[in-house]
Amino acid sequence: MDTSPRTYRFLPAAVYTPGYRVVGKIMVSTNGIMGIMNDITKSHLEIHAARLARIHMPTKLVDHFEIIRLVKSQVVVVCTARREDLGPTGIVRGGYSNITEMPVRLATNVFEIEGKLQVAGRFDFVAMISDRTRNFIPMFDSTLTAILLPNLRVESPGILFNREKIDMLAFLNQRAKEDK
C-alpha cells in the first residue's frame, strides 16, 4: 500500500473542445496540468467549479457546474494563466536542457494557434505526432483563435495542445518571401 504523502492543489484553466469552452479548476499533483493530461491511466478530466460556454458565444454562460467531466481525447487545447501551471520544467521540457524555441502556427479543425514550441535538438514532426507518451504538447506565449469565429481570441502564456487534433504545423520563420 502506497502511504507516501500526496500534494494536490487546484489550478485555473480554460479547456477548449470543438464545441465548448470550459473554465474552471483542475486538481493536479506536483506534475501540474501536463501530468494530468498525459496520464495514460485516465481517459477523462474533471474540471471543478466549471463554467460552460459554447464556442460561437464564448462570453455567454450556458451553465455552471460543481464538476464537469470531459473525455481527454476530445480536448483540443488547455490554456493556463501562468506558464508554471503546466508543470515542472523537467516534465514540460521532457527532461532536456538544450532547448530551442521555435515560433509556429498550427491548426486543428476548429482553432489556429500561434506560439513558441520548445524543441530539444532538431525538430522532427513525425516523432512529435507519433509520440504516444505525450498526447498533450506544451506551447508558450500563444494565441488561440477560432477559425470561423475570429472574435474568439485567447492569449495564454502556456497551453497544451492535443497532438492528435493537429491538421497542420508551419514555422513562422519559413514564411514565403513575396516576389517583387
C-alpha positions in Angstrom: 0.0 0.0 0.0 1.4 3.4 -1.0 1.5 5.7 2.0 3.6 8.5 0.5 2.2 12.0 1.0 0.4 13.4 -2.0 0.1 17.1 -2.6 -2.9 18.1 -4.6 -4.0 21.6 -5.5 -6.4 23.3 -7.9 -5.1 25.3 -10.8 -7.3 27.6 -13.0 -7.6 26.6 -16.7 -9.7 27.1 -19.8 -10.3 23.9 -21.7 -11.5 24.0 -25.3 -13.3 21.2 -27.2 -14.6 21.5 -30.7 -17.9 22.9 -29.4 -17.3 24.2 -25.9 -15.2 26.4 -23.7 -15.0 25.1 -20.1 -13.4 27.4 -17.5 -12.7 26.1 -14.0 -10.1 24.5 -11.8 -8.2 21.3 -12.4 -7.0 19.2 -9.4 -3.3 18.5 -10.1 -0.4 16.8 -8.3 3.2 18.0 -8.3 3.3 17.3 -12.0 0.9 20.1 -12.9 -1.7 20.1 -15.6 0.7 18.4 -18.1 0.9 15.4 -15.7 -2.9 15.1 -15.5 -3.4 15.5 -19.3 -0.7 13.0 -20.2 -1.7 10.4 -17.6 -2.4 7.3 -19.8 -4.2 5.6 -16.9 -7.1 8.0 -17.1 -9.1 8.9 -20.2 -11.1 11.6 -18.5 -10.6 15.1 -17.0 -12.6 16.6 -14.2 -13.0 20.4 -14.0 -14.3 21.8 -10.7 -16.3 25.0 -10.3 -16.8 24.8 -14.1 -18.4 27.4 -16.3 -19.6 26.2 -19.6 -19.9 28.3 -22.8 -20.4 27.5 -26.5 -17.5 28.3 -28.8 -19.6 30.6 -31.0 -20.6 32.7 -27.9 -17.7 32.3 -25.5 -18.7 35.1 -23.2 -22.3 33.9 -22.8 -22.5 31.4 -19.9 -24.6 28.3 -20.8 -24.4 26.8 -17.3 -22.3 26.4 -14.1 -21.5 23.0 -12.6 -19.6 21.8 -9.5 -17.8 19.3 -11.7 -17.7 18.8 -15.5 -16.1 15.6 -16.7 -14.5 15.6 -20.2 -13.1 12.9 -22.4 -9.4 13.8 -22.8 -9.3 12.6 -26.4 -12.0 15.3 -27.3 -10.0 18.1 -25.6 -8.2 20.3 -28.2 -6.4 22.9 -26.1 -5.9 23.6 -22.4 -5.0 27.3 -21.6 -3.3 28.3 -18.4 -2.9 31.7 -16.7 0.7 31.0 -15.9 3.5 29.1 -17.6 4.3 27.4 -14.3 0.9 25.8 -14.1 1.8 23.4 -16.9 4.1 21.6 -14.6 7.8 21.3 -13.5 10.3 22.3 -16.1 11.7 18.8 -16.3 8.3 17.4 -17.3 7.3 20.2 -19.6 10.6 20.1 -21.5 10.8 16.3 -21.5 14.0 16.3 -19.3 16.2 18.0 -21.9 18.4 21.0 -21.1 19.3 22.3 -24.5 16.0 23.7 -25.8 15.3 25.8 -28.9 12.2 27.9 -29.0 10.6 27.9 -32.5 7.7 30.2 -33.4 5.0 28.1 -35.1 1.4 28.2 -36.3 -0.6 25.1 -36.1 -4.2 24.4 -36.9 -6.9 22.0 -35.8 -10.3 21.6 -37.4 -11.6 24.4 -35.2 -8.7 26.5 -34.0 -5.5 28.2 -35.1 -2.7 28.6 -32.6 0.4 30.7 -32.8 3.2 30.4 -30.2 6.6 29.1 -29.3 7.2 25.4 -29.4 10.2 24.2 -27.4 12.3 21.7 -29.3 15.2 19.6 -28.0 17.7 19.2 -30.8 16.4 19.1 -34.3 12.6 19.3 -34.9 11.1 16.0 -36.0 7.4 16.4 -37.0 6.9 12.6 -37.3 8.3 12.0 -33.9 6.1 14.6 -32.3 2.9 13.4 -33.9 3.6 9.7 -33.2 4.9 10.1 -29.6 2.5 8.0 -27.6 3.9 9.2 -24.2 2.8 12.8 -24.7 -0.6 13.4 -26.3 -0.6 17.0 -25.0 2.3 19.1 -26.0 3.2 22.5 -24.4 3.4 25.7 -26.3 4.3 29.1 -24.9 3.3 32.7 -25.4 0.4 31.5 -27.5 -2.6 33.0 -29.2 -5.6 30.8 -29.9 -8.2 31.9 -32.5 -11.3 30.1 -33.7 -11.0 29.7 -37.5 -14.7 30.5 -38.2 -15.1 32.9 -35.3 -12.1 35.4 -35.3 -13.6 37.3 -32.4 -12.7 34.3 -30.2 -9.1 35.2 -29.4 -7.3 33.9 -26.3 -3.8 34.8 -25.3 -2.1 32.5 -22.9 1.5 32.2 -21.5 1.2 28.4 -21.5 -1.0 26.0 -23.3 -1.2 22.3 -24.0 -2.5 21.2 -27.4 -3.7 17.7 -28.3 -1.2 16.3 -30.9 -3.9 14.0 -32.3 -6.0 17.0 -33.3 -3.4 18.8 -35.4 -4.2 19.3 -39.1 -1.1 21.4 -40.0 2.0 22.9 -38.5 4.2 25.6 -40.0 7.2 27.5 -38.7 6.7 31.3 -38.8 10.3 31.8 -39.9 9.7 29.7 -43.0 7.1 32.1 -44.5 7.5 32.5 -48.2 9.0 35.8 -49.3 6.9 37.9 -51.6 8.1 38.2 -55.1 8.7 41.8 -56.4 
